[in-house]
Amino acid sequence: MANIGKIDKSRFGWVGADPEHREGLSRPSITYWRDAMKRLAKNRVALVCLIIIVLLILACALLPLFSSFSSREQHLAETNKGFFFQCQDDRYEGKNLVHIFGTDKLGRDMWTRTFEGGRVSLMIAFAAVFINLIIGMIYGGVSGYFGGVVDNIMMRIVEVVNGIPYLIVVVLLMLVLPKGIFTMVVAYATVGWTGMARLVRGQALSLKNQEFVVAAEAMGARPARIIARHLLPNALSVIIINVTLAVPSAIFTEAFLSYIGLGVPVPQPSWGMLAQEGAAVFQVYPSKLWIPAIAISITMLSFNLLGDGLRDAFDPRLRR
Amino acid sequence: MAKYILKRIGYSIVTLFVLITLTFFMMRLLPGDPFTGEKQLPEKTMEALNAKYGLDKPLVTQYIMYLGNCLHGDLGLSLNTNRPVTTIISESFAYSFDLGIRAVIMAFVLGVLLGSIAAIKRGKATDTVCMLVALIGVSVPSFIVAAVLQYYLGLQPYLASNKTVQLFAVTGWGPANSKILPVFALAFGSLAQISRLMRTSMLDVLGQDYIKTAKAKGLSQGAIIWKHAIRNAIMPVVTVLGPITASVLTGAFVVENVFAIPGLGRYFVQGIQNYDYTMISGTTIFYGAFLIIANLVVDLAYGFIDPRVKLEEG
């Protein structure tokens, strides 16, 4: 034991902390995220869906701006026209404008209305899902991390909220609050957060006993920091998948509510409103329903397929 | 076991109570009162009317009265038709129930079938086709399916044959040919959801060791799938029957409207469009109670069907 002091310090050298050298790995290490992205890039269906979604968002954001018609202007002389109808309105004389998707029962340009409607529908869906995400992450994170009595009480509340059929609550809220985009978002978010909260709680429960959380606790990190910096980032893959799959259900809810007469206020187009108007005249002018129907279906399909693709990418064990 | 059942029933009652409370206060928040009309009533008449319906009492008393009425099965008078809401419900719900139960059965049977076939033929063309159908089902809203079916399968063949051959009736709820389209339109989404779930579950089961054992002891393909695979794979599907019931019930709002079926969903939507508040609140409570009970039954049934589920842990 006494000899230890005599060992010359110069015999020791810093070898560096590079894990690749220490472990003798021949290839650079691939992080979980890069690995998942690589798998996603190989999934052609998911990639195509991602491109469709991006294009749709761009189209809804930009096309109404560049359209010659506004979504509200009426051309009462040319109502319910078909595809590529040449506009004969005096206001646009000599300009040679075309209603690409035709016009509706008030002579409004369907092309503009479809994309502006998409803007409204997508905005409602994204906003609603985003709010659900925030509430769900905080609620689920707190419930899962603290566990015990807190968890018990919080989850009982979720159970009760979950037991109430959400569409019925949405219908009630829509009746009480003034009509509009904001109301739809609030109505959907009031009941929609439970799924996300349960999911995050489950993740937090399984993660909180892992070493890195114990280490963070040992270093004196406060619960808020542990939840925000350690638990949630590690649950991110599950959260992303769930968000992707929640968007189509929000779009569906908007369409459904508009269809039963609880949608956005009247001059405002949305895909649900267009579908409702289209369904009324479907037997005479089928294209009036087909256009919003295809828009809704393609969007829902793309999000569903992208969600499936993300699930496969993040968790190859579940791959079927 | 008994403790679990009691606990579940307890939750159901609390949920129902919350729903009734929510409905009551939401309805109070609505602008106007039942007696504001085009003609301004004299002060005295208003007072008398308010006194008659108990609207002059404090809110808490009114709430307790409302709770009491609900427990007695009195949901008030419809503002539009002036008939008791309970009468309307009892008349119309039979149609909705008939439609709904057929849709749930159809979704379950066809969904399990489609999912199983896709899993057995994994990676083959059959699998792709089945899953494509399922994907369309989860992506197309039911009101679009309903309108399209009604037009292309109901109306078009009828008109094309010069109104002689009626393949599927376009509206109503009576003879068998009027039931097929609405049931299918209502079931399609759930069918798709079940088949996707069934496929995943079936693939999981088919990879288990006991399937290999069954194969090794020389059982036929049919016996393995029917006796060993499907029976085990069907379990997760049973758990979603509760949510499926809910989605079929709400889906009926639009399907009944499209096909003009005199069910409760149609009255509900009409109530919304006419601002018939008592009709809406009454129907809401009825639907809520129905779904809460349906969920309870599914949960309890699951425990009985699958002995591996330990109900005590709940």
Interface residues (C-beta under 8 A of the other chain):
Chain A: R156 E159 V160 G163 I164 P165 L167 I168 V169 V171 L172 L173 L175 V176 P248 F252 A255 F256 Y259 I260 G261 L262 A275 A279 F282 Q283 P286 L289 A293 I296 S297 M300 L301 N304 L305 R320
Chain B: Y11 S12 V14 T15 V18 L19 L22 T23 M26 L29 L30 R122 L135 I136 V138 S139 V140 P141 F143 I144 A147 V148 Y151 L155 R199 T200 L203 A246 L249 T250 F253 V254 N257 V258 V269 I272 Q273 Y275 Y277 I280 T284 Y287 G288 L291 I292 N295
